[in-house]
């Protein structure tokens, strides 16, 4: 919180580097439309606006230096840091503004920003720039004041410029080379309050010493196994819609719908899956119902590694998993993919466990929490949104 107080008090270039300064001290409320003069419909600012609007709102574009949405202090104005033009627009949906700067020399701009960050650090503000909101694009730089806007914009080709030497860029994020040494360009949005991009390097692994949190005192209850799809179908018959609606036809197994998405995509062989079947009713004049997938597995480590990557990619997008995405429940040599919480509860009674790779996950006492075959994931029967009754 010290960084936020300093930046809010000084109202300097901190409006470029952290959301808090602009929201708490350096950014007046968005003016009414009548008080903002729209910038020209042509030119670099308008081109930047058109690009930004593909990913976020950027309304009421103004190039007036006295627009009350413009950050005060040492924000680079036209003529400074090689900047030729500066404008500002509003993302009212995400309750923030986007300042746009058009440098004549992008390398010079990055060098000046780096120098400013290092000067702040040498002046005693060692945390300055850790929460950079300097998003570098092709021919322009965007400075969103809202973390939500920044998260939306990094889905484009815009990249966060960070020049604090201690700033993290966790694994799983794009890393690109900037025009200056010892800085980074990435799609990782850091935020002190945890509202930024998830750090995918910090899942809670139960592999440490001592008693495992949530681990039954008697040890593992084991995992189910089956030697064929037929055995797996019989095993899960009471939990899934497999008795009357079942198919191993490749075309049927490849079906997914707007409500049901499997974990395994494409050829099952590339996921370590040796056999595959579909339970439930595919669409036939009506929406699909109760779709689940059964897998026999020849390479469980490969399946879990691929499922981990898919789960983290889904989570990285907005910090939560899609409701339509199936969860992977595994046994010794078998797996089930389903997005039905009630079906998963039945499968937990059969000792299947869910592969959970989300950062910060832990299970309370009484639930199972065991190591998976891939680093950074756990096997569990605890779902925070759907705890067992």
C-alpha positions in Angstrom: 0.0 0.0 0.0 3.0 2.3 0.4 3.4 2.5 -3.4 -0.2 3.5 -3.8 0.1 6.3 -1.2 3.3 7.7 -2.7 1.9 7.7 -6.2 -1.4 9.2 -5.2 0.3 12.0 -3.4 2.9 12.9 -6.1 0.6 12.3 -9.1 3.6 12.0 -11.3 4.3 9.5 -14.0 2.8 7.0 -11.6 -0.4 7.3 -13.7 1.5 5.4 -16.3 2.7 2.7 -13.9 -0.1 1.9 -11.5 -3.9 1.9 -11.5 -4.1 3.3 -7.9 -2.5 6.7 -8.6 -4.9 7.5 -11.4 -8.0 6.3 -9.6 -7.2 7.7 -6.2 -5.3 11.0 -6.8 -4.3 11.6 -10.3 -7.4 11.1 -12.4 -10.5 13.3 -12.2 -13.8 11.8 -12.9 -14.8 11.3 -16.6 -16.3 14.5 -17.9 -19.6 14.7 -19.5 -19.6 14.3 -23.3 -20.2 18.0 -23.8 -17.0 18.9 -22.0 -14.8 16.7 -24.2 -13.9 17.8 -27.7 -13.5 14.8 -30.0 -10.1 14.4 -31.7 -10.0 14.3 -35.5 -11.4 11.3 -37.2 -8.1 10.8 -39.1 -4.5 10.7 -37.9 -2.5 8.5 -35.5 -4.7 9.1 -32.4 -7.8 8.0 -34.4 -6.0 5.0 -35.8 -5.0 4.0 -32.2 -8.6 4.5 -31.1 -9.9 2.2 -33.8 -7.4 -0.5 -32.8 -8.2 -0.2 -29.1 -12.0 -0.5 -29.8 -11.5 -4.0 -31.1 -10.8 -5.1 -27.5 -12.1 -2.4 -25.1 -14.2 0.7 -25.1 -12.4 3.9 -26.1 -15.1 6.6 -26.3 -15.0 10.4 -26.3 -11.5 10.7 -27.7 -10.0 14.1 -27.0 -6.6 15.6 -27.7 -7.1 18.7 -25.6 -4.3 19.2 -23.1 -6.7 20.6 -20.6 -9.1 17.7 -20.7 -9.7 16.9 -17.0 -9.2 13.1 -17.8 -5.5 13.8 -18.7 -3.1 12.8 -15.9 -1.3 15.7 -14.2 2.3 15.9 -13.1 5.2 14.6 -15.2 3.2 12.6 -17.7 5.0 13.0 -21.0 3.2 15.7 -23.0 3.5 16.4 -26.7 7.1 17.4 -27.3 8.5 15.3 -24.4 10.0 11.8 -24.6 9.7 11.9 -28.4 5.9 12.1 -28.0 4.2 14.0 -30.9 0.5 13.7 -29.8 -1.4 12.8 -26.7 -5.1 11.9 -26.4 -7.5 10.4 -23.9 -10.6 8.2 -24.2 -13.0 6.5 -21.7 -13.7 2.9 -21.0 -16.9 3.4 -19.0 -17.7 -0.2 -19.0 -14.6 -0.9 -17.0 -14.6 2.4 -15.2 -11.4 3.8 -16.4 -9.6 6.0 -19.0 -7.1 5.2 -21.7 -4.4 7.8 -22.4 -2.8 7.4 -25.8 0.6 8.7 -26.7 2.1 8.7 -30.2 5.9 8.7 -30.1 7.9 9.8 -33.0 10.7 7.4 -31.9 9.5 4.4 -30.0 13.0 3.4 -28.8 13.6 6.9 -27.4 10.3 6.7 -25.6 11.2 3.3 -24.0 14.6 4.6 -23.0 13.1 7.7 -21.3 10.5 5.5 -19.5 13.3 3.2 -18.3 15.4 6.1 -17.1 12.4 7.5 -15.2 11.7 4.1 -13.5 15.3 3.7 -12.5 15.5 7.3 -11.1 12.4 6.6 -9.0 14.0 3.3 -7.7 17.3 5.1 -6.9 15.3 7.8 -5.1 14.0 5.1 -2.6 10.8 3.9 -4.3 12.0 0.4 -5.0 8.5 -0.9 -5.9 8.0 1.7 -8.6 6.9 0.2 -12.0 6.0 -3.2 -10.6 2.4 -2.6 -11.7 3.2 -1.0 -15.0 0.3 0.1 -17.2 2.5 1.2 -20.1 1.1 -0.9 -23.0 3.3 -0.7 -26.1 1.6 -1.1 -29.5 2.6 -0.5 -33.1 3.2 3.2 -33.3 1.5 4.2 -30.1 1.5 3.6 -26.4 -1.7 3.1 -24.3 -2.0 3.8 -20.6 -5.2 2.3 -19.2 -6.1 3.4 -15.6 -8.3 0.4 -15.0 -6.8 -3.1 -14.3 -9.8 -4.6 -16.1 -9.1 -2.5 -19.2 -5.4 -3.6 -19.1 -6.4 -7.2 -18.9 -8.6 -6.8 -21.9 -6.1 -5.0 -24.0 -3.2 -7.5 -23.5 -5.4 -10.0 -25.4 -4.4 -7.9 -28.4 -0.9 -7.3 -29.7 -0.3 -4.7 -27.0 2.4 -5.6 -24.5 3.1 -4.3 -21.0 6.5 -2.5 -20.8 8.1 -3.2 -17.4 11.5 -1.8 -16.4 11.7 -2.5 -12.7 14.4 -5.2 -12.5 12.5 -7.2 -9.9 9.2 -7.2 -11.8 7.8 -10.7 -12.3 6.8 -12.3 -15.6 5.6 -15.8 -14.6 5.7 -18.8 -16.7 2.8 -19.2 -19.1 2.9 -15.6 -20.4 4.3 -14.2 -23.6 7.7 -12.6 -23.3 8.9 -10.3 -26.1 12.1 -8.2 -26.5 11.6 -4.5 -26.1 13.8 -1.8 -27.8 15.8 -1.2 -24.6 18.0 -3.6 -22.6 16.9 -4.9 -19.1 13.2 -4.2 -19.6 10.5 -6.7 -20.6 7.4 -6.8 -22.8 4.7 -9.3 -21.8 1.0 -9.9 -21.6 1.2 -10.2 -17.8 -0.7 -7.5 -15.9 0.5 -7.2 -12.3 -1.7 -5.8 -9.6 -1.1 -5.5 -5.9 -4.6 -6.4 -4.9 -4.6 -9.6 -6.9 -7.0 -8.4 -9.6 -4.5 -8.6 -12.4 -3.3 -11.6 -14.4 -3.2 -14.9 -12.3 0.3 -16.1 -11.4 0.3 -19.5 -12.8 3.5 -20.5 -11.0 1.9 -20.6 -7.5 -0.4 -23.6 -7.2 -0.4 -25.3 -3.8 1.2 -28.7 -4.1 0.7 -31.1 -1.3 4.1 -32.8 -1.8 5.8 -31.2 1.2 6.9 -32.8 4.4 4.6 -33.7 7.2 0.8 -34.3 7.0 -0.8 -33.2 3.8 -3.7 -30.7 4.2 -6.9 -32.5 3.5 -5.2 -35.9 3.3 -7.1 -38.7 5.1 -5.1 -39.9 8.1 -5.3 -43.5 6.9 -3.6 -42.5 3.7 -4.9 -42.7 0.1 -8.1 -44.5 -0.6 -6.7 -45.5 -4.0 -8.1 -44.8 -7.4 -10.4 -46.9 -9.6 -9.2 -48.8 -12.6 -10.8 -50.6 -15.6 -9.2 -52.6 -18.4 -11.6 -51.6 -21.1 -14.2 -49.1 -22.1 -16.9 -51.7 -21.4 -15.6 -52.1 -17.8 -15.4 -48.3 -17.4 -19.0 -48.0 -18.7 -20.2 -50.5 -16.2 -18.3 -48.8 -13.4 -19.8 -45.4 -13.9 -23.2 -46.5 -15.0 -25.1 -45.1 -12.0 -23.3 -41.7 -12.1 -23.6 -40.9 -15.8 -26.1 -41.3 -18.6 -24.3 -44.3 -20.1 -26.8 -47.2 -19.9 -29.1 -46.0 -22.7 -27.1 -43.3 -24.4 -23.6 -44.6 -25.2 -21.4 -44.6 -28.3 -17.8 -45.4 -29.3 -18.4 -44.2 -32.8 -15.6 -41.6 -33.6 -18.0 -39.2 -35.1 -20.3 -39.3 -32.1 -17.4 -39.1 -29.7 -16.1 -36.0 -31.5 -19.4 -34.1 -30.8 -19.5 -31.2 -28.5 -22.1 -28.5 -28.0 -22.6 -25.0 -26.8 -23.3 -26.5 -23.3 -20.7 -29.3 -23.2 -17.0 -29.1 -24.1 -14.6 -32.0 -23.6 -11.2 -31.8 -22.0 -9.5 -33.9 -24.7 -9.4 -32.1 -28.1 -8.6 -33.7 -31.4 -7.0 -37.1 -31.5 -7.0 -38.9 -28.1 -3.7 -40.5 -29.0 -2.0 -37.1 -28.6 -3.3 -37.0 -25.1 -2.3 -40.5 -24.0 -5.8 -41.8 -24.5 -6.2 -45.3 -25.9 -10.0 -45.6 -26.0 -12.8 -43.1 -25.9 -16.6 -43.1 -25.6 -19.5 -40.7 -25.3 -22.3 -40.9 -22.8 -25.4 -38.7 -23.1 -27.7 -37.5 -25.9 -26.2 -35.5 -28.8 -28.3 -32.9 -30.4 -31.0 -34.4 -32.6 -33.7 -31.8 -33.1 -33.0 -30.5 -29.7 -30.1 -29.3 -27.6 -27.6 -31.9 -26.4 -28.1 -33.4 -22.9 -25.9 -34.9 -20.2 -22.8 -35.3 -22.4 -19.7 -36.9 -20.7 -16.7 -38.7 -22.1 -15.0 -41.9 -21.0 -11.3 -42.5 -21.5 -9.0 -45.5 -21.1 -5.5 -44.1 -20.7 -2.2 -45.5 -21.7 -0.1 -42.5 -20.6 -1.6 -40.8 -17.6 1.2 -38.3 -17.2 0.8 -37.1 -20.7 -3.0 -36.7 -20.2 -2.6 -34.7 -17.0 0.1 -32.5 -18.6 -2.1 -31.7 -21.6 -5.1 -31.1 -19.3 -3.1 -28.8 -17.1 -2.1 -26.6 -20.0 -5.7 -26.4 -21.2 -7.0 -25.6 -17.7 -4.5 -22.9 -17.1 -5.1 -21.3 -20.6 -8.9 -21.2 -19.7 -8.2 -19.8 -16.3 -5.7 -17.2 -17.5 -8.3 -15.7 -19.8 -10.5 -14.2 -17.0 -9.5 -15.9 -13.8 -12.2 -18.6 -13.8 -13.1 -21.7 -15.7 -15.8 -21.8 -18.2 -19.0 -23.5 -16.9 -19.3 -25.4 -20.2 -15.8 -26.9 -19.9 -15.7 -30.4 -18.6 -13.5 -31.3 -15.5 -11.1 -34.2 -15.8 -11.6 -36.9 -13.1 -9.0 -39.6 -13.2 -8.4 -43.1 -11.9 -5.4 -45.3 -12.2 -5.7 -45.9 -16.0 -9.0 -44.3 -16.8 -10.6 -40.9 -16.8 -14.0 -39.2 -17.1 -14.7 -35.7 -18.5 -17.9 -34.1 -17.4 -19.2 -30.6 -16.5 -22.0 -31.9 -14.3 -21.4 -31.3 -10.6 -24.0 -34.0 -9.6 -22.3 -36.5 -11.8 -18.9 -35.7 -10.3 -20.2 -36.2 -6.8 -21.2 -39.7 -7.8 -17.8 -40.3 -9.4 -16.1 -39.2 -6.2 -17.9 -41.9 -4.4 -16.2 -44.3 -6.8 -12.8 -42.8 -5.7 -12.3 -40.8 -8.9 -10.4 -37.5 -8.2 -10.5 -34.2 -10.1 -7.2 -32.8 -11.6 -7.0 -29.3 -10.2 -4.1 -27.0 -11.4 -5.5 -23.6 -10.3 -3.2 -21.3 -8.4 -3.7 -21.1 -4.6 -6.0 -24.1 -4.4 -6.2 -26.1 -1.1 -8.7 -28.4 0.4 -10.1 -28.4 4.0 -9.7 -31.2 6.4 -11.7 -34.3 5.5 -11.3 -34.0 1.7 -8.8 -35.9 -0.3 -5.8 -34.0 -1.6 -3.2 -36.1 -3.4 -0.3 -35.5 -5.7 -0.9 -35.7 -9.4 1.6 -37.0 -12.0 2.5 -33.4 -13.2 4.1 -30.6 -11.2 1.8 -27.9 -9.8 -1.5 -29.9 -9.9 -3.3 -31.9 -7.3 -6.0 -34.7 -7.3 -8.9 -33.9 -5.1 -12.6 -34.5 -4.4 -13.1 -30.9 -3.1 -14.8 -28.3 -5.3 -15.2 -24.9 -3.6 -18.3 -24.1 -5.6 -19.8 -27.6 -5.2 -18.7 -29.1 -1.9 -19.8 -32.6 -1.1 -22.8 -32.8 1.1 
